[in-house]
Amino acid sequence: MEILERLFNVTLVVATLRTTAPILLVALGGSFTTRAGIFNIGLEGQMLLGAFFAVIGTIATGSPWIGMLCGVLAALALAFTFALLVVTFRANEVVVGLALNILAGGMTVSLLKAIFGTRGSIFGHGLVGLPVVRLPFAREMGWFGQMISGYTPLVYVAFIAVPLFILFYKRTKLGLYIRVVGEKPEAAEALGISIARIRYTSSLLCGVFAGLAGAHLSLGYTTMFTENMSSGRGFMAVAILIFSAGDPLRILAGCLLFGFSDALALRMQTLGVSSYVILAIPYLVALAALFALSYRARPRIIQETLASMGRALSVKPNTASQP
């Protein structure tokens, strides 16, 4: 009982919200490309590059806000490269995404060595993190006040963005265009909507949020940069986008699940659980979620397969087993 009390308390909820924020930001950004009909597996690289250049910008200027802007611009550059290769030159989006992820990983390691003469991590050098927001009325609200106060601004941005994204996709002209391009590109073309322009716009908007997610990692979640700092969060976001189809509420639910597993893994570290098991927990959750989704859809897939086989053989599926 004592162990459960140490694991499950208000502190775990606070840690869950903190760990959810970067995944939520990059997944919401990925919803732009997913809704526009692009499978963007390059979120990991955009996030990593955003984290690195946010640190570089902060050290160079002394301002975390300018550093955050530098991180967003770096992610935008990678997002534009992705759009150029995929939309204009029609390259395979999976191959391009993986290549840009490798490029971002190698670039950050090389620049870290070239600029600071070291490998592994960088901290100090005048690096300043994003300020923490303390809500003035939170102290009077007890445990609920602890849950809603004491975060960096990008945590609030991540969660406030969810209802705004719902309104964006349902109520705005650009949101409708993105959905039409992704769901019915032929209809979009017939209506005179430029598919290439919408997909470029979606890719760049995705880059903005991926850059914010990276800046939050290096200036909000921690105040440092380490090699491979994104640690698979971009791929977790891709997994969430697969089973959410870009729906903001489903994205929020999936991100909270991964954030909870990540926070729980960190709390379990204090109980002497093996670090290998702890590192595997978020990925096991991802596999379990994808398996549950595919298992739920399996009866429909089987029915569609039997129906198509029946049409091909000109025999109804329910009569195939009759003598």
C-alpha positions as semicolon CSV with decimal commas, in nm:
position;residue;x (nm);y (nm);z (nm)
1;M;0,000;0,000;0,000
2;E;0,283;0,235;0,083
3;I;0,444;0,167;-0,254
4;L;0,118;0,252;-0,434
5;E;0,089;0,577;-0,239
6;R;0,444;0,667;-0,341
7;L;0,365;0,596;-0,706
8;F;0,011;0,729;-0,748
9;N;-0,034;1,078;-0,608
10;V;-0,062;1,440;-0,720
11;T;0,307;1,446;-0,807
12;L;0,248;1,171;-1,064
13;V;-0,030;1,377;-1,226
14;V;0,198;1,682;-1,243
15;A;0,476;1,472;-1,394
16;T;0,229;1,325;-1,645
17;L;0,128;1,671;-1,765
18;R;0,494;1,773;-1,798
19;T;0,592;1,466;-1,997
20;T;0,277;1,483;-2,211
21;A;0,339;1,841;-2,332
22;P;0,625;1,778;-2,582
23;I;0,454;1,472;-2,732
24;L;0,126;1,661;-2,753
25;L;0,285;1,959;-2,929
26;V;0,459;1,750;-3,193
27;A;0,156;1,523;-3,241
28;L;-0,074;1,822;-3,291
29;G;0,173;1,953;-3,546
30;G;0,173;1,614;-3,715
31;S;-0,206;1,630;-3,742
32;F;-0,166;1,898;-4,010
33;T;0,025;1,665;-4,243
34;T;-0,184;1,362;-4,148
35;R;-0,507;1,546;-4,230
36;A;-0,350;1,668;-4,556
37;G;-0,275;1,311;-4,665
38;I;0,098;1,301;-4,587
39;F;0,254;1,034;-4,366
40;N;0,519;1,243;-4,190
41;I;0,766;1,018;-4,014
42;G;1,020;1,302;-3,990
43;L;0,873;1,450;-3,670
44;E;1,159;1,308;-3,464
45;G;1,423;1,496;-3,662
46;Q;1,231;1,824;-3,661
47;M;1,185;1,800;-3,287
48;L;1,553;1,721;-3,226
49;L;1,673;2,006;-3,446
50;G;1,434;2,244;-3,270
51;A;1,573;2,143;-2,931
52;F;1,933;2,195;-3,042
53;F;1,892;2,535;-3,206
54;A;1,673;2,657;-2,918
55;V;1,976;2,603;-2,693
56;I;2,212;2,765;-2,945
57;G;1,986;3,069;-2,980
58;T;1,948;3,105;-2,604
59;I;2,322;3,086;-2,540
60;A;2,394;3,335;-2,819
61;T;2,135;3,594;-2,713
62;G;2,068;3,522;-2,346
63;S;1,693;3,509;-2,416
64;P;1,499;3,180;-2,405
65;W;1,226;3,339;-2,618
66;I;1,468;3,415;-2,900
67;G;1,612;3,068;-2,849
68;M;1,263;2,922;-2,889
69;L;1,223;3,121;-3,212
70;C;1,555;2,982;-3,338
71;G;1,435;2,630;-3,263
72;V;1,111;2,688;-3,454
73;L;1,300;2,831;-3,754
74;A;1,535;2,530;-3,761
75;A;1,241;2,288;-3,753
76;L;1,071;2,494;-4,025
77;A;1,378;2,458;-4,248
78;L;1,366;2,079;-4,209
79;A;0,987;2,079;-4,265
80;F;1,031;2,281;-4,585
81;T;1,293;2,034;-4,708
82;F;1,051;1,750;-4,636
83;A;0,771;1,925;-4,827
84;L;0,999;2,009;-5,118
85;L;1,107;1,648;-5,162
86;V;0,768;1,489;-5,099
87;V;0,523;1,737;-5,255
88;T;0,725;1,887;-5,539
89;F;0,961;1,601;-5,633
90;R;0,716;1,328;-5,523
91;A;0,976;1,131;-5,330
92;N;0,869;0,851;-5,098
93;E;0,756;1,020;-4,776
94;V;0,877;0,738;-4,548
95;V;1,225;0,733;-4,703
96;V;1,251;1,113;-4,690
97;G;1,133;1,124;-4,329
98;L;1,383;0,862;-4,217
99;A;1,664;1,032;-4,408
100;L;1,588;1,368;-4,245
101;N;1,576;1,205;-3,902
102;I;1,925;1,062;-3,961
103;L;2,040;1,400;-4,094
104;A;1,912;1,582;-3,785
105;G;2,078;1,333;-3,550
106;G;2,412;1,356;-3,726
107;M;2,394;1,734;-3,764
108;T;2,332;1,797;-3,395
109;V;2,619;1,569;-3,291
110;S;2,858;1,731;-3,541
111;L;2,760;2,088;-3,450
112;L;2,782;2,008;-3,079
113;K;3,140;1,893;-3,132
114;A;3,229;2,181;-3,365
115;I;3,082;2,462;-3,152
116;F;3,144;2,343;-2,797
117;G;3,423;2,091;-2,850
118;T;3,235;1,820;-2,664
119;R;2,995;1,531;-2,715
120;G;2,706;1,403;-2,513
121;S;2,542;1,712;-2,364
122;I;2,571;2,085;-2,325
123;F;2,459;2,296;-2,029
124;G;2,574;2,612;-1,860
125;H;2,731;2,871;-2,095
126;G;2,465;3,118;-1,982
127;L;2,180;2,888;-2,083
128;V;1,850;3,012;-1,940
129;G;1,529;2,811;-1,938
130;L;1,175;2,929;-2,002
131;P;1,011;3,096;-1,699
132;V;0,771;2,903;-1,477
133;V;0,415;3,037;-1,457
134;R;0,279;3,057;-1,102
135;L;-0,096;3,112;-1,099
136;P;-0,179;3,352;-0,811
137;F;-0,499;3,171;-0,709
138;A;-0,351;2,819;-0,719
139;R;-0,249;2,810;-0,352
140;E;-0,610;2,846;-0,242
141;M;-0,719;2,544;-0,449
142;G;-0,518;2,276;-0,266
143;W;-0,418;1,970;-0,465
144;F;-0,597;2,098;-0,778
145;G;-0,388;2,412;-0,762
146;Q;-0,074;2,199;-0,764
147;M;-0,198;2,032;-1,083
148;I;-0,259;2,353;-1,278
149;S;0,025;2,579;-1,165
150;G;0,403;2,577;-1,189
151;Y;0,455;2,487;-1,556
152;T;0,643;2,661;-1,833
153;P;0,430;2,850;-2,090
154;L;0,459;2,580;-2,359
155;V;0,283;2,327;-2,133
156;Y;-0,021;2,554;-2,121
157;V;0,009;2,618;-2,496
158;A;0,001;2,243;-2,565
159;F;-0,323;2,178;-2,375
160;I;-0,499;2,499;-2,476
161;A;-0,419;2,418;-2,840
162;V;-0,639;2,105;-2,835
163;P;-0,981;2,282;-2,839
164;L;-0,838;2,543;-3,076
165;F;-0,738;2,267;-3,319
166;I;-1,091;2,124;-3,301
167;L;-1,233;2,464;-3,395
168;F;-0,966;2,509;-3,662
169;Y;-1,053;2,188;-3,846
170;K;-1,430;2,237;-3,815
171;R;-1,477;2,612;-3,846
172;T;-1,200;2,763;-4,057
173;K;-1,153;2,771;-4,432
174;L;-0,792;2,649;-4,416
175;G;-0,889;2,363;-4,183
176;L;-1,162;2,255;-4,426
177;Y;-0,921;2,273;-4,719
178;I;-0,667;2,058;-4,534
179;R;-0,931;1,795;-4,461
180;V;-1,060;1,793;-4,819
181;V;-0,708;1,761;-4,963
182;G;-0,636;1,467;-4,734
183;E;-0,968;1,286;-4,767
184;K;-1,080;1,369;-5,124
185;P;-0,792;1,513;-5,330
186;E;-0,991;1,471;-5,652
187;A;-1,274;1,682;-5,510
188;A;-1,023;1,942;-5,390
189;E;-0,873;1,965;-5,736
190;A;-1,219;1,997;-5,891
191;L;-1,296;2,285;-5,656
192;G;-0,980;2,465;-5,763
193;I;-0,792;2,408;-5,437
194;S;-0,415;2,387;-5,486
195;I;-0,318;2,054;-5,333
196;A;0,053;2,138;-5,339
197;R;-0,001;2,471;-5,164
198;I;-0,216;2,317;-4,890
199;R;0,035;2,038;-4,832
200;Y;0,323;2,286;-4,816
201;T;0,124;2,492;-4,565
202;S;0,046;2,182;-4,359
203;S;0,411;2,075;-4,356
204;L;0,527;2,419;-4,243
205;L;0,262;2,440;-3,969
206;C;0,377;2,096;-3,858
207;G;0,734;2,229;-3,842
208;V;0,625;2,516;-3,616
209;F;0,476;2,284;-3,356
210;A;0,762;2,034;-3,383
211;G;1,002;2,323;-3,319
212;L;0,799;2,430;-3,015
213;A;0,807;2,074;-2,886
214;G;1,185;2,061;-2,925
215;A;1,228;2,401;-2,758
216;H;1,017;2,280;-2,467
217;L;1,240;1,976;-2,427
218;S;1,564;2,175;-2,403
219;L;1,439;2,497;-2,239
220;G;1,132;2,388;-2,040
221;Y;1,138;2,019;-1,955
222;T;1,511;2,048;-1,888
223;T;1,763;2,330;-1,934
224;M;2,022;2,151;-2,144
225;F;2,072;1,963;-2,469
226;T;2,180;1,602;-2,496
227;E;2,241;1,384;-2,800
228;N;1,923;1,215;-2,923
229;M;1,727;1,430;-2,679
230;S;1,392;1,359;-2,844
231;S;1,435;0,994;-2,737
232;G;1,171;0,853;-2,971
233;R;0,900;1,106;-2,881
234;G;0,858;1,191;-3,248
235;F;0,799;0,825;-3,329
236;M;0,551;0,803;-3,040
237;A;0,369;1,097;-3,197
238;V;0,361;0,910;-3,530
239;A;0,208;0,607;-3,355
240;I;-0,054;0,832;-3,195
241;L;-0,135;0,988;-3,533
242;I;-0,184;0,643;-3,685
243;F;-0,460;0,539;-3,446
244;S;-0,607;0,889;-3,400
245;A;-0,623;0,981;-3,773
246;G;-0,529;1,335;-3,674
247;D;-0,831;1,393;-3,448
248;P;-0,723;1,639;-3,170
249;L;-0,920;1,470;-2,890
250;R;-0,781;1,128;-2,975
251;I;-0,436;1,280;-2,999
252;L;-0,479;1,422;-2,649
253;A;-0,591;1,084;-2,513
254;G;-0,298;0,903;-2,675
255;C;-0,046;1,162;-2,556
256;L;-0,180;1,145;-2,199
257;L;-0,138;0,767;-2,213
258;F;0,224;0,796;-2,323
259;G;0,289;1,082;-2,083
260;F;0,151;0,876;-1,796
261;S;0,364;0,574;-1,888
262;D;0,673;0,795;-1,910
263;A;0,601;0,963;-1,575
264;L;0,526;0,628;-1,411
265;A;0,853;0,488;-1,546
266;L;1,043;0,777;-1,387
267;R;0,868;0,721;-1,053
268;M;0,943;0,348;-1,066
269;Q;1,312;0,435;-1,092
270;T;1,302;0,537;-0,723
271;L;1,185;0,186;-0,631
272;G;1,493;0,016;-0,773
273;V;1,332;-0,117;-1,090
274;S;1,581;-0,199;-1,367
275;S;1,653;0,097;-1,595
276;Y;1,612;-0,127;-1,901
277;V;1,254;-0,207;-1,799
278;I;1,186;0,161;-1,729
279;L;1,311;0,271;-2,072
280;A;1,097;0,005;-2,242
281;I;0,767;0,102;-2,075
282;P;0,660;0,385;-2,315
283;Y;0,736;0,168;-2,619
284;L;0,548;-0,127;-2,472
285;V;0,250;0,103;-2,422
286;A;0,277;0,210;-2,789
287;L;0,278;-0,151;-2,906
288;A;-0,015;-0,240;-2,679
289;A;-0,219;0,056;-2,808
290;L;-0,154;-0,029;-3,172
291;F;-0,236;-0,395;-3,111
292;A;-0,561;-0,304;-2,936
293;L;-0,658;-0,082;-3,228
294;S;-0,581;-0,346;-3,489
295;Y;-0,761;-0,614;-3,283
296;R;-1,074;-0,399;-3,265
297;A;-1,068;-0,346;-3,642
298;R;-0,995;-0,713;-3,722
299;P;-1,358;-0,838;-3,751
300;R;-1,434;-0,565;-4,005
301;I;-1,118;-0,650;-4,201
302;I;-1,212;-1,020;-4,204
303;Q;-1,564;-0,939;-4,326
304;E;-1,431;-0,716;-4,604
305;T;-1,182;-0,986;-4,707
306;L;-1,451;-1,256;-4,721
307;A;-1,681;-1,027;-4,918
308;S;-1,411;-0,947;-5,174
309;M;-1,324;-1,317;-5,208
310;G;-1,691;-1,397;-5,255
311;R;-1,727;-1,141;-5,531
312;A;-1,414;-1,273;-5,702
313;L;-1,546;-1,630;-5,696
314;S;-1,906;-1,524;-5,762
315;V;-2,003;-1,712;-5,446
316;K;-2,152;-1,554;-5,137
317;P;-1,924;-1,586;-4,829
318;N;-2,204;-1,728;-4,608
319;T;-2,273;-2,012;-4,854
320;A;-1,911;-2,118;-4,896
321;S;-1,929;-2,352;-4,598
322;Q;-2,259;-2,521;-4,701
323;P;-2,233;-2,886;-4,830
